[in-house]
């Protein structure tokens, strides 16, 4: 009997990406369709692979720091924080309190910027054109703060191993506070545009459901996990950089669908603002740089340190052989792991939902491919 | 960070044999691995040469208790470094250990699978599984040492998350996982020759033939 599965007339295989506006970068998804229904997908990734881990083995610890910004380039500050914490762990040192507070402020600002870019582009994918302009307008203010602080807007390289390179500029606190006051009403504004919008709700509710158990099974973290009802955030579970001092809530939702992931991220922006306000009110005085040897040579050993990046758990697993360069530099990227669940989420859905689901996963291909 | 650390000073006492079941002995036989270092510098002085191996402290808890009972000599080491717990197991035991950890000890989230290359060692690669338990809020690393060409069993049967992670390990190190549903390269092109994260692979090295054929240029550098 000749087998002719490839001639199955009901199944259509089409290619989405890598050059596609709604794949948010060079992601290629091969869709197996039955009419409008998605029977399965396959992700083809690696278009942006630059060998970051290999480069890490050939640079000194300090030299590698700017590279990490180029993985998740919309949340470069978070990448830098995770990296610095990992190397500090290996060196068994801690950044001084002042540096930690400034780190928290900048990281949370970056979380807001990252979520804003997500919201704008996600809404654009769904067909809501307006929010992206608002989101980029607000994000611009965050980037201005970064620019004033360290001269760079996107790939900031804001932190150094052991603390900070730069003292805050004059008026930093006021500017950040002003931003917070100005920003909160803006979130309400987005919500007015979207939250009860019939098209928005219709396109997102019940789409791409991923249950809590499935999230754990696939290793999915971040807002996607929280939208499935798991109240887990590394900032609370294993606080770093002084997060235990700040009061904030971990927003969760219960259905684990695309709409819930939207509400969770919206609330996260408010919570981030709350953290920033507390942190900026009590930045301790003191040095901004810890006692770090001129030549960073961590003792032989290994450590895994992870933080709650805007996309989920971002981890660094570093093996040191007591030389100036890491022996092994492993990055555990949230986007890469989260993207793996795409297939599970889109199966049985419609083609149009694929776009919504890729958007809601909030992946950055620079981080997926490294 | 929350987990506290123990610097220098408190090294593993060289195999005193006392410490429960059987660990301590086997790994020392191999090449440069944990077990028993110990430079004289007990007085916490920094300058005299730092130790050439990881200065770990033994790790004991109900988790190690249960695993020791269950796996005995299959697990050669339970250690803590910088407040982070890990165990070293024989390659064949890795997947049963992951399963026990998941089903009986709540380590239900496979954070990462990765490898480390030690070309000079007879067991060339470390395969590292990083696990987390939501219920315990605790992490564990499971490490195995495998020679080149050995095909460890896949962890996909226990954690679906291992699928892409193991594909990446294969892509970068050339470690094949037995029983993996889709053992192909993931980041590099499928026809690419060589495994970039192996130590002998140069930083500027590339698959010239592939680049010539597919990109029509001599070099990407």
Interface residues (C-beta under 8 A of the other chain):
Chain A: X45 X46 X49 X51 X53 X54 X55 X57 X58 X85 X89 X90 X92 X216 X217 X218 X219 X230 X232 X237 X238 X239 X240 X244 X299 X300 X301 X302 X303 X304 X305 X306 X313 X315 X317 X319 X322 X327 X328 X330 X332 X336 X337 X339 X340 X369 X370
Chain B: X1 X2 X3 X5 X7 X8 X50 X51 X52 X53 X54 X55 X81 X82 X84 X108 X109 X110 X111 X112 X114 X116 X117 X128 X130 X134 X137 X139 X141 X159 X160 X161 X163 X164 X165 X168 X172 X185 X186 X187 X188 X189 X196 X197 X201 X203
